[in-house]
């Protein structure tokens, strides 16, 4: 792996085509630092949130949250949340998945390992929190939705390759081929 400095005249371009429409742009030379900052911020927030739930004096319980998602505010998934809150095995699953998921997502982002996988599950959690905390009195965009978009941006920009373990994992030598060359589908979980 080689290292280089980012110069003020670096041309960091990106482009994507979906449905026949192409969009593109040129990133600022400091963009990598901002992407790294987003990854570390979300990593710290999730790791801390999960850790404090795990070590709390009272065990974490998702049951109250799930059963109290109000149907009166027009939540389109109120029925799903009511089912989740009334289903004992799902409540037990959520009691483990939420704190440990937050911790593992956070640690993955902090060290830059399996970042796209961690960001996917972080975005999925934030989507569920978005619907669980449904309140469109001030518009459909709230903090949960914004955090979901941050997770998606972290994944899209390959933030694990910026001072993260994913850069090393992807380039691990397997007899003349990198891990990513031998297993190209790992691109969906690394980066």
PyMOL commands that place a pseudoatom at each C-alpha (Angstrom):
pseudoatom trace, name=CA, resn=UNK, resi=1, chain=A, elem=C, hetatm=0, pos=[0.000, 0.000, 0.000]
pseudoatom trace, name=CA, resn=UNK, resi=2, chain=A, elem=C, hetatm=0, pos=[1.343, 3.372, -0.900]
pseudoatom trace, name=CA, resn=UNK, resi=3, chain=A, elem=C, hetatm=0, pos=[0.778, 6.603, 0.909]
pseudoatom trace, name=CA, resn=UNK, resi=4, chain=A, elem=C, hetatm=0, pos=[0.430, 10.008, -0.637]
pseudoatom trace, name=CA, resn=UNK, resi=5, chain=A, elem=C, hetatm=0, pos=[-0.370, 13.508, 0.442]
pseudoatom trace, name=CA, resn=UNK, resi=6, chain=A, elem=C, hetatm=0, pos=[-3.428, 15.345, -0.742]
pseudoatom trace, name=CA, resn=UNK, resi=7, chain=A, elem=C, hetatm=0, pos=[-2.425, 18.424, -2.659]
pseudoatom trace, name=CA, resn=UNK, resi=8, chain=A, elem=C, hetatm=0, pos=[-4.561, 21.492, -3.170]
pseudoatom trace, name=CA, resn=UNK, resi=9, chain=A, elem=C, hetatm=0, pos=[-4.713, 20.764, -6.896]
pseudoatom trace, name=CA, resn=UNK, resi=10, chain=A, elem=C, hetatm=0, pos=[-5.765, 17.109, -6.542]
pseudoatom trace, name=CA, resn=UNK, resi=11, chain=A, elem=C, hetatm=0, pos=[-8.628, 16.167, -8.870]
pseudoatom trace, name=CA, resn=UNK, resi=12, chain=A, elem=C, hetatm=0, pos=[-10.943, 13.931, -6.882]
pseudoatom trace, name=CA, resn=UNK, resi=13, chain=A, elem=C, hetatm=0, pos=[-13.832, 13.232, -9.223]
pseudoatom trace, name=CA, resn=UNK, resi=14, chain=A, elem=C, hetatm=0, pos=[-16.799, 10.953, -8.881]
pseudoatom trace, name=CA, resn=UNK, resi=15, chain=A, elem=C, hetatm=0, pos=[-19.620, 9.975, -11.218]
pseudoatom trace, name=CA, resn=UNK, resi=16, chain=A, elem=C, hetatm=0, pos=[-22.644, 7.686, -11.239]
pseudoatom trace, name=CA, resn=UNK, resi=17, chain=A, elem=C, hetatm=0, pos=[-25.291, 6.751, -13.787]
pseudoatom trace, name=CA, resn=UNK, resi=18, chain=A, elem=C, hetatm=0, pos=[-28.713, 5.495, -12.767]
pseudoatom trace, name=CA, resn=UNK, resi=19, chain=A, elem=C, hetatm=0, pos=[-31.620, 5.116, -15.155]
pseudoatom trace, name=CA, resn=UNK, resi=20, chain=A, elem=C, hetatm=0, pos=[-29.756, 6.857, -17.944]
pseudoatom trace, name=CA, resn=UNK, resi=21, chain=A, elem=C, hetatm=0, pos=[-28.996, 9.946, -15.860]
pseudoatom trace, name=CA, resn=UNK, resi=22, chain=A, elem=C, hetatm=0, pos=[-25.404, 10.700, -15.002]
pseudoatom trace, name=CA, resn=UNK, resi=23, chain=A, elem=C, hetatm=0, pos=[-24.378, 12.914, -12.132]
pseudoatom trace, name=CA, resn=UNK, resi=24, chain=A, elem=C, hetatm=0, pos=[-20.864, 13.769, -11.122]
pseudoatom trace, name=CA, resn=UNK, resi=25, chain=A, elem=C, hetatm=0, pos=[-18.711, 16.207, -9.345]
pseudoatom trace, name=CA, resn=UNK, resi=26, chain=A, elem=C, hetatm=0, pos=[-15.299, 17.087, -8.081]
pseudoatom trace, name=CA, resn=UNK, resi=27, chain=A, elem=C, hetatm=0, pos=[-14.542, 16.755, -4.403]
pseudoatom trace, name=CA, resn=UNK, resi=28, chain=A, elem=C, hetatm=0, pos=[-12.512, 19.286, -2.461]
pseudoatom trace, name=CA, resn=UNK, resi=29, chain=A, elem=C, hetatm=0, pos=[-8.981, 18.223, -1.587]
pseudoatom trace, name=CA, resn=UNK, resi=30, chain=A, elem=C, hetatm=0, pos=[-9.988, 18.067, 2.089]
pseudoatom trace, name=CA, resn=UNK, resi=31, chain=A, elem=C, hetatm=0, pos=[-12.961, 15.766, 1.442]
pseudoatom trace, name=CA, resn=UNK, resi=32, chain=A, elem=C, hetatm=0, pos=[-11.136, 12.685, 2.721]
pseudoatom trace, name=CA, resn=UNK, resi=33, chain=A, elem=C, hetatm=0, pos=[-10.732, 14.342, 6.124]
pseudoatom trace, name=CA, resn=UNK, resi=34, chain=A, elem=C, hetatm=0, pos=[-14.442, 15.144, 6.293]
pseudoatom trace, name=CA, resn=UNK, resi=35, chain=A, elem=C, hetatm=0, pos=[-15.409, 11.601, 5.296]
pseudoatom trace, name=CA, resn=UNK, resi=36, chain=A, elem=C, hetatm=0, pos=[-13.018, 10.285, 7.960]
pseudoatom trace, name=CA, resn=UNK, resi=37, chain=A, elem=C, hetatm=0, pos=[-14.592, 12.659, 10.494]
pseudoatom trace, name=CA, resn=UNK, resi=38, chain=A, elem=C, hetatm=0, pos=[-18.085, 11.396, 9.663]
pseudoatom trace, name=CA, resn=UNK, resi=39, chain=A, elem=C, hetatm=0, pos=[-16.950, 7.787, 10.071]
pseudoatom trace, name=CA, resn=UNK, resi=40, chain=A, elem=C, hetatm=0, pos=[-15.274, 8.461, 13.421]
pseudoatom trace, name=CA, resn=UNK, resi=41, chain=A, elem=C, hetatm=0, pos=[-18.158, 10.592, 14.728]
pseudoatom trace, name=CA, resn=UNK, resi=42, chain=A, elem=C, hetatm=0, pos=[-20.769, 7.951, 13.932]
pseudoatom trace, name=CA, resn=UNK, resi=43, chain=A, elem=C, hetatm=0, pos=[-18.454, 5.225, 15.213]
pseudoatom trace, name=CA, resn=UNK, resi=44, chain=A, elem=C, hetatm=0, pos=[-17.979, 6.981, 18.546]
pseudoatom trace, name=CA, resn=UNK, resi=45, chain=A, elem=C, hetatm=0, pos=[-21.689, 7.797, 18.906]
pseudoatom trace, name=CA, resn=UNK, resi=46, chain=A, elem=C, hetatm=0, pos=[-22.775, 4.221, 18.233]
pseudoatom trace, name=CA, resn=UNK, resi=47, chain=A, elem=C, hetatm=0, pos=[-19.996, 2.526, 20.228]
pseudoatom trace, name=CA, resn=UNK, resi=48, chain=A, elem=C, hetatm=0, pos=[-20.698, 4.766, 23.220]
pseudoatom trace, name=CA, resn=UNK, resi=49, chain=A, elem=C, hetatm=0, pos=[-24.461, 4.265, 22.985]
pseudoatom trace, name=CA, resn=UNK, resi=50, chain=A, elem=C, hetatm=0, pos=[-24.117, 0.490, 22.769]
pseudoatom trace, name=CA, resn=UNK, resi=51, chain=A, elem=C, hetatm=0, pos=[-21.487, 0.284, 25.510]
pseudoatom trace, name=CA, resn=UNK, resi=52, chain=A, elem=C, hetatm=0, pos=[-23.543, 2.331, 27.975]
pseudoatom trace, name=CA, resn=UNK, resi=53, chain=A, elem=C, hetatm=0, pos=[-26.578, 0.114, 27.318]
pseudoatom trace, name=CA, resn=UNK, resi=54, chain=A, elem=C, hetatm=0, pos=[-24.523, -3.035, 27.902]
pseudoatom trace, name=CA, resn=UNK, resi=55, chain=A, elem=C, hetatm=0, pos=[-22.903, -1.901, 31.176]
pseudoatom trace, name=CA, resn=UNK, resi=56, chain=A, elem=C, hetatm=0, pos=[-25.964, -0.100, 32.591]
pseudoatom trace, name=CA, resn=UNK, resi=57, chain=A, elem=C, hetatm=0, pos=[-27.162, -1.161, 36.042]
pseudoatom trace, name=CA, resn=UNK, resi=58, chain=A, elem=C, hetatm=0, pos=[-30.560, -2.017, 34.580]
pseudoatom trace, name=CA, resn=UNK, resi=59, chain=A, elem=C, hetatm=0, pos=[-30.605, -4.328, 31.554]
pseudoatom trace, name=CA, resn=UNK, resi=60, chain=A, elem=C, hetatm=0, pos=[-31.594, -2.684, 28.281]
pseudoatom trace, name=CA, resn=UNK, resi=61, chain=A, elem=C, hetatm=0, pos=[-35.203, -3.318, 27.308]
pseudoatom trace, name=CA, resn=UNK, resi=62, chain=A, elem=C, hetatm=0, pos=[-36.673, -2.457, 23.924]
pseudoatom trace, name=CA, resn=UNK, resi=63, chain=A, elem=C, hetatm=0, pos=[-40.150, -3.655, 24.912]
pseudoatom trace, name=CA, resn=UNK, resi=64, chain=A, elem=C, hetatm=0, pos=[-41.456, -0.324, 26.173]
pseudoatom trace, name=CA, resn=UNK, resi=65, chain=A, elem=C, hetatm=0, pos=[-40.175, 1.530, 23.120]
pseudoatom trace, name=CA, resn=UNK, resi=66, chain=A, elem=C, hetatm=0, pos=[-41.670, -0.984, 20.708]
pseudoatom trace, name=CA, resn=UNK, resi=67, chain=A, elem=C, hetatm=0, pos=[-45.082, -1.132, 22.370]
pseudoatom trace, name=CA, resn=UNK, resi=68, chain=A, elem=C, hetatm=0, pos=[-45.402, 2.634, 22.777]
pseudoatom trace, name=CA, resn=UNK, resi=69, chain=A, elem=C, hetatm=0, pos=[-44.875, 3.639, 19.163]
pseudoatom trace, name=CA, resn=UNK, resi=70, chain=A, elem=C, hetatm=0, pos=[-47.993, 5.728, 18.809]
pseudoatom trace, name=CA, resn=UNK, resi=71, chain=A, elem=C, hetatm=0, pos=[-50.427, 4.928, 16.038]
pseudoatom trace, name=CA, resn=UNK, resi=72, chain=A, elem=C, hetatm=0, pos=[-52.080, 8.309, 16.604]
pseudoatom trace, name=CA, resn=UNK, resi=73, chain=A, elem=C, hetatm=0, pos=[-49.303, 10.265, 14.903]
pseudoatom trace, name=CA, resn=UNK, resi=74, chain=A, elem=C, hetatm=0, pos=[-49.842, 8.600, 11.543]
pseudoatom trace, name=CA, resn=UNK, resi=75, chain=A, elem=C, hetatm=0, pos=[-46.868, 6.250, 11.769]
pseudoatom trace, name=CA, resn=UNK, resi=76, chain=A, elem=C, hetatm=0, pos=[-47.082, 4.063, 8.652]
pseudoatom trace, name=CA, resn=UNK, resi=77, chain=A, elem=C, hetatm=0, pos=[-45.412, 1.159, 10.496]
pseudoatom trace, name=CA, resn=UNK, resi=78, chain=A, elem=C, hetatm=0, pos=[-47.377, 1.382, 13.764]
pseudoatom trace, name=CA, resn=UNK, resi=79, chain=A, elem=C, hetatm=0, pos=[-48.806, -2.102, 13.216]
pseudoatom trace, name=CA, resn=UNK, resi=80, chain=A, elem=C, hetatm=0, pos=[-45.357, -3.601, 12.681]
pseudoatom trace, name=CA, resn=UNK, resi=81, chain=A, elem=C, hetatm=0, pos=[-43.993, -1.955, 15.826]
pseudoatom trace, name=CA, resn=UNK, resi=82, chain=A, elem=C, hetatm=0, pos=[-47.051, -3.128, 17.808]
pseudoatom trace, name=CA, resn=UNK, resi=83, chain=A, elem=C, hetatm=0, pos=[-46.408, -6.676, 16.604]
pseudoatom trace, name=CA, resn=UNK, resi=84, chain=A, elem=C, hetatm=0, pos=[-42.697, -6.436, 17.494]
pseudoatom trace, name=CA, resn=UNK, resi=85, chain=A, elem=C, hetatm=0, pos=[-43.531, -5.114, 20.976]
pseudoatom trace, name=CA, resn=UNK, resi=86, chain=A, elem=C, hetatm=0, pos=[-46.126, -7.845, 21.580]
pseudoatom trace, name=CA, resn=UNK, resi=87, chain=A, elem=C, hetatm=0, pos=[-43.910, -10.699, 20.368]
pseudoatom trace, name=CA, resn=UNK, resi=88, chain=A, elem=C, hetatm=0, pos=[-41.739, -11.938, 23.257]
pseudoatom trace, name=CA, resn=UNK, resi=89, chain=A, elem=C, hetatm=0, pos=[-39.032, -13.552, 21.117]
pseudoatom trace, name=CA, resn=UNK, resi=90, chain=A, elem=C, hetatm=0, pos=[-38.639, -10.369, 19.071]
pseudoatom trace, name=CA, resn=UNK, resi=91, chain=A, elem=C, hetatm=0, pos=[-38.381, -8.195, 22.183]
pseudoatom trace, name=CA, resn=UNK, resi=92, chain=A, elem=C, hetatm=0, pos=[-35.665, -10.527, 23.509]
pseudoatom trace, name=CA, resn=UNK, resi=93, chain=A, elem=C, hetatm=0, pos=[-33.899, -10.358, 20.145]
pseudoatom trace, name=CA, resn=UNK, resi=94, chain=A, elem=C, hetatm=0, pos=[-34.068, -6.538, 20.145]
pseudoatom trace, name=CA, resn=UNK, resi=95, chain=A, elem=C, hetatm=0, pos=[-32.816, -6.442, 23.751]
pseudoatom trace, name=CA, resn=UNK, resi=96, chain=A, elem=C, hetatm=0, pos=[-29.583, -8.054, 22.529]
pseudoatom trace, name=CA, resn=UNK, resi=97, chain=A, elem=C, hetatm=0, pos=[-29.406, -6.747, 18.947]
pseudoatom trace, name=CA, resn=UNK, resi=98, chain=A, elem=C, hetatm=0, pos=[-29.756, -3.042, 19.743]
pseudoatom trace, name=CA, resn=UNK, resi=99, chain=A, elem=C, hetatm=0, pos=[-26.950, -2.581, 22.300]
pseudoatom trace, name=CA, resn=UNK, resi=100, chain=A, elem=C, hetatm=0, pos=[-24.565, -5.125, 20.787]
pseudoatom trace, name=CA, resn=UNK, resi=101, chain=A, elem=C, hetatm=0, pos=[-25.390, -3.968, 17.256]
pseudoatom trace, name=CA, resn=UNK, resi=102, chain=A, elem=C, hetatm=0, pos=[-24.646, -0.373, 18.219]
pseudoatom trace, name=CA, resn=UNK, resi=103, chain=A, elem=C, hetatm=0, pos=[-21.363, -1.387, 19.863]
pseudoatom trace, name=CA, resn=UNK, resi=104, chain=A, elem=C, hetatm=0, pos=[-20.195, -3.546, 16.945]
pseudoatom trace, name=CA, resn=UNK, resi=105, chain=A, elem=C, hetatm=0, pos=[-21.250, -1.004, 14.315]
pseudoatom trace, name=CA, resn=UNK, resi=106, chain=A, elem=C, hetatm=0, pos=[-19.425, 1.687, 16.274]
pseudoatom trace, name=CA, resn=UNK, resi=107, chain=A, elem=C, hetatm=0, pos=[-16.251, -0.361, 16.696]
pseudoatom trace, name=CA, resn=UNK, resi=108, chain=A, elem=C, hetatm=0, pos=[-16.243, -1.290, 13.004]
pseudoatom trace, name=CA, resn=UNK, resi=109, chain=A, elem=C, hetatm=0, pos=[-16.455, 2.369, 12.065]
pseudoatom trace, name=CA, resn=UNK, resi=110, chain=A, elem=C, hetatm=0, pos=[-13.851, 3.476, 14.612]
pseudoatom trace, name=CA, resn=UNK, resi=111, chain=A, elem=C, hetatm=0, pos=[-11.202, 1.041, 13.387]
pseudoatom trace, name=CA, resn=UNK, resi=112, chain=A, elem=C, hetatm=0, pos=[-12.352, 1.205, 9.765]
pseudoatom trace, name=CA, resn=UNK, resi=113, chain=A, elem=C, hetatm=0, pos=[-13.052, -2.521, 9.385]
pseudoatom trace, name=CA, resn=UNK, resi=114, chain=A, elem=C, hetatm=0, pos=[-15.997, -3.923, 7.421]
pseudoatom trace, name=CA, resn=UNK, resi=115, chain=A, elem=C, hetatm=0, pos=[-17.182, -0.328, 7.127]
pseudoatom trace, name=CA, resn=UNK, resi=116, chain=A, elem=C, hetatm=0, pos=[-19.757, -0.842, 4.388]
pseudoatom trace, name=CA, resn=UNK, resi=117, chain=A, elem=C, hetatm=0, pos=[-21.302, -3.726, 6.317]
pseudoatom trace, name=CA, resn=UNK, resi=118, chain=A, elem=C, hetatm=0, pos=[-21.320, -1.691, 9.534]
pseudoatom trace, name=CA, resn=UNK, resi=119, chain=A, elem=C, hetatm=0, pos=[-22.738, 1.347, 7.736]
pseudoatom trace, name=CA, resn=UNK, resi=120, chain=A, elem=C, hetatm=0, pos=[-25.477, -0.756, 6.131]
pseudoatom trace, name=CA, resn=UNK, resi=121, chain=A, elem=C, hetatm=0, pos=[-26.625, -2.051, 9.517]
pseudoatom trace, name=CA, resn=UNK, resi=122, chain=A, elem=C, hetatm=0, pos=[-26.247, 1.416, 11.033]
pseudoatom trace, name=CA, resn=UNK, resi=123, chain=A, elem=C, hetatm=0, pos=[-28.470, 2.851, 8.285]
pseudoatom trace, name=CA, resn=UNK, resi=124, chain=A, elem=C, hetatm=0, pos=[-30.974, 0.026, 8.831]
pseudoatom trace, name=CA, resn=UNK, resi=125, chain=A, elem=C, hetatm=0, pos=[-31.084, 0.764, 12.569]
pseudoatom trace, name=CA, resn=UNK, resi=126, chain=A, elem=C, hetatm=0, pos=[-31.546, 4.471, 11.906]
pseudoatom trace, name=CA, resn=UNK, resi=127, chain=A, elem=C, hetatm=0, pos=[-34.353, 3.706, 9.446]
pseudoatom trace, name=CA, resn=UNK, resi=128, chain=A, elem=C, hetatm=0, pos=[-36.127, 1.700, 12.149]
pseudoatom trace, name=CA, resn=UNK, resi=129, chain=A, elem=C, hetatm=0, pos=[-35.545, 4.505, 14.678]
pseudoatom trace, name=CA, resn=UNK, resi=130, chain=A, elem=C, hetatm=0, pos=[-36.866, 6.964, 12.091]
pseudoatom trace, name=CA, resn=UNK, resi=131, chain=A, elem=C, hetatm=0, pos=[-40.144, 5.080, 11.825]
pseudoatom trace, name=CA, resn=UNK, resi=132, chain=A, elem=C, hetatm=0, pos=[-40.217, 4.325, 15.554]
pseudoatom trace, name=CA, resn=UNK, resi=133, chain=A, elem=C, hetatm=0, pos=[-39.842, 8.021, 16.381]
pseudoatom trace, name=CA, resn=UNK, resi=134, chain=A, elem=C, hetatm=0, pos=[-42.176, 9.091, 13.576]
pseudoatom trace, name=CA, resn=UNK, resi=135, chain=A, elem=C, hetatm=0, pos=[-43.106, 12.734, 13.892]
pseudoatom trace, name=CA, resn=UNK, resi=136, chain=A, elem=C, hetatm=0, pos=[-43.649, 14.745, 10.753]
pseudoatom trace, name=CA, resn=UNK, resi=137, chain=A, elem=C, hetatm=0, pos=[-44.980, 17.857, 12.461]
pseudoatom trace, name=CA, resn=UNK, resi=138, chain=A, elem=C, hetatm=0, pos=[-41.816, 19.661, 11.335]
pseudoatom trace, name=CA, resn=UNK, resi=139, chain=A, elem=C, hetatm=0, pos=[-41.309, 17.780, 8.062]
pseudoatom trace, name=CA, resn=UNK, resi=140, chain=A, elem=C, hetatm=0, pos=[-40.207, 14.302, 7.113]
pseudoatom trace, name=CA, resn=UNK, resi=141, chain=A, elem=C, hetatm=0, pos=[-36.501, 14.926, 7.708]
pseudoatom trace, name=CA, resn=UNK, resi=142, chain=A, elem=C, hetatm=0, pos=[-35.342, 14.550, 11.300]
pseudoatom trace, name=CA, resn=UNK, resi=143, chain=A, elem=C, hetatm=0, pos=[-32.145, 13.555, 13.094]
pseudoatom trace, name=CA, resn=UNK, resi=144, chain=A, elem=C, hetatm=0, pos=[-32.718, 9.821, 12.622]
pseudoatom trace, name=CA, resn=UNK, resi=145, chain=A, elem=C, hetatm=0, pos=[-33.146, 10.313, 8.873]
pseudoatom trace, name=CA, resn=UNK, resi=146, chain=A, elem=C, hetatm=0, pos=[-30.065, 12.541, 8.700]
pseudoatom trace, name=CA, resn=UNK, resi=147, chain=A, elem=C, hetatm=0, pos=[-27.969, 9.946, 10.574]
pseudoatom trace, name=CA, resn=UNK, resi=148, chain=A, elem=C, hetatm=0, pos=[-29.193, 7.284, 8.149]
pseudoatom trace, name=CA, resn=UNK, resi=149, chain=A, elem=C, hetatm=0, pos=[-27.910, 9.438, 5.279]
pseudoatom trace, name=CA, resn=UNK, resi=150, chain=A, elem=C, hetatm=0, pos=[-24.562, 9.889, 7.067]
pseudoatom trace, name=CA, resn=UNK, resi=151, chain=A, elem=C, hetatm=0, pos=[-24.199, 6.098, 7.301]
pseudoatom trace, name=CA, resn=UNK, resi=152, chain=A, elem=C, hetatm=0, pos=[-25.001, 5.784, 3.595]
pseudoatom trace, name=CA, resn=UNK, resi=153, chain=A, elem=C, hetatm=0, pos=[-22.444, 8.487, 2.753]
pseudoatom trace, name=CA, resn=UNK, resi=154, chain=A, elem=C, hetatm=0, pos=[-19.789, 6.738, 4.859]
pseudoatom trace, name=CA, resn=UNK, resi=155, chain=A, elem=C, hetatm=0, pos=[-20.450, 3.546, 2.883]
pseudoatom trace, name=CA, resn=UNK, resi=156, chain=A, elem=C, hetatm=0, pos=[-20.618, 5.277, -0.506]
pseudoatom trace, name=CA, resn=UNK, resi=157, chain=A, elem=C, hetatm=0, pos=[-17.325, 7.106, -0.043]
pseudoatom trace, name=CA, resn=UNK, resi=158, chain=A, elem=C, hetatm=0, pos=[-15.453, 4.000, 1.127]
pseudoatom trace, name=CA, resn=UNK, resi=159, chain=A, elem=C, hetatm=0, pos=[-14.555, 5.615, 4.446]
pseudoatom trace, name=CA, resn=UNK, resi=160, chain=A, elem=C, hetatm=0, pos=[-12.843, 2.462, 5.730]
pseudoatom trace, name=CA, resn=UNK, resi=161, chain=A, elem=C, hetatm=0, pos=[-10.074, 3.007, 3.201]
pseudoatom trace, name=CA, resn=UNK, resi=162, chain=A, elem=C, hetatm=0, pos=[-9.184, 6.326, 4.832]
pseudoatom trace, name=CA, resn=UNK, resi=163, chain=A, elem=C, hetatm=0, pos=[-6.886, 5.524, 7.780]
pseudoatom trace, name=CA, resn=UNK, resi=164, chain=A, elem=C, hetatm=0, pos=[-8.882, 2.343, 8.346]
pseudoatom trace, name=CA, resn=UNK, resi=165, chain=A, elem=C, hetatm=0, pos=[-8.233, -1.380, 8.438]
pseudoatom trace, name=CA, resn=UNK, resi=166, chain=A, elem=C, hetatm=0, pos=[-10.263, -1.948, 5.272]
pseudoatom trace, name=CA, resn=UNK, resi=167, chain=A, elem=C, hetatm=0, pos=[-7.402, -0.473, 3.226]
pseudoatom trace, name=CA, resn=UNK, resi=168, chain=A, elem=C, hetatm=0, pos=[-5.112, -3.199, 4.583]
pseudoatom trace, name=CA, resn=UNK, resi=169, chain=A, elem=C, hetatm=0, pos=[-7.707, -5.983, 4.464]
pseudoatom trace, name=CA, resn=UNK, resi=170, chain=A, elem=C, hetatm=0, pos=[-8.541, -5.280, 0.802]
pseudoatom trace, name=CA, resn=UNK, resi=171, chain=A, elem=C, hetatm=0, pos=[-4.867, -5.352, -0.172]
pseudoatom trace, name=CA, resn=UNK, resi=172, chain=A, elem=C, hetatm=0, pos=[-3.954, -8.478, 1.811]
pseudoatom trace, name=CA, resn=UNK, resi=173, chain=A, elem=C, hetatm=0, pos=[-1.738, -10.593, -0.451]
pseudoatom trace, name=CA, resn=UNK, resi=174, chain=A, elem=C, hetatm=0, pos=[-3.062, -14.039, -1.340]
pseudoatom trace, name=CA, resn=UNK, resi=175, chain=A, elem=C, hetatm=0, pos=[-0.235, -15.406, -3.461]
pseudoatom trace, name=CA, resn=UNK, resi=176, chain=A, elem=C, hetatm=0, pos=[0.023, -12.599, -5.983]
pseudoatom trace, name=CA, resn=UNK, resi=177, chain=A, elem=C, hetatm=0, pos=[-3.571, -11.424, -5.758]
pseudoatom trace, name=CA, resn=UNK, resi=178, chain=A, elem=C, hetatm=0, pos=[-5.118, -9.062, -3.287]
pseudoatom trace, name=CA, resn=UNK, resi=179, chain=A, elem=C, hetatm=0, pos=[-8.033, -10.284, -1.214]
pseudoatom trace, name=CA, resn=UNK, resi=180, chain=A, elem=C, hetatm=0, pos=[-10.353, -7.976, -3.144]
pseudoatom trace, name=CA, resn=UNK, resi=181, chain=A, elem=C, hetatm=0, pos=[-9.055, -9.206, -6.518]
pseudoatom trace, name=CA, resn=UNK, resi=182, chain=A, elem=C, hetatm=0, pos=[-9.690, -12.803, -5.523]
pseudoatom trace, name=CA, resn=UNK, resi=183, chain=A, elem=C, hetatm=0, pos=[-13.058, -12.098, -3.886]
pseudoatom trace, name=CA, resn=UNK, resi=184, chain=A, elem=C, hetatm=0, pos=[-14.482, -9.012, -5.634]
pseudoatom trace, name=CA, resn=UNK, resi=185, chain=A, elem=C, hetatm=0, pos=[-17.825, -9.252, -3.831]
pseudoatom trace, name=CA, resn=UNK, resi=186, chain=A, elem=C, hetatm=0, pos=[-16.067, -8.262, -0.617]
pseudoatom trace, name=CA, resn=UNK, resi=187, chain=A, elem=C, hetatm=0, pos=[-16.250, -4.752, -2.065]
pseudoatom trace, name=CA, resn=UNK, resi=188, chain=A, elem=C, hetatm=0, pos=[-19.804, -4.662, -0.693]
pseudoatom trace, name=CA, resn=UNK, resi=189, chain=A, elem=C, hetatm=0, pos=[-18.697, -5.115, 2.932]
pseudoatom trace, name=CA, resn=UNK, resi=190, chain=A, elem=C, hetatm=0, pos=[-15.233, -3.532, 2.905]
pseudoatom trace, name=CA, resn=UNK, resi=191, chain=A, elem=C, hetatm=0, pos=[-14.398, 0.054, 2.169]
for i in range(1, 191): cmd.bond("trace and resi %d" % i, "trace and resi %d" % (i + 1))
show_as sticks, trace
zoom trace
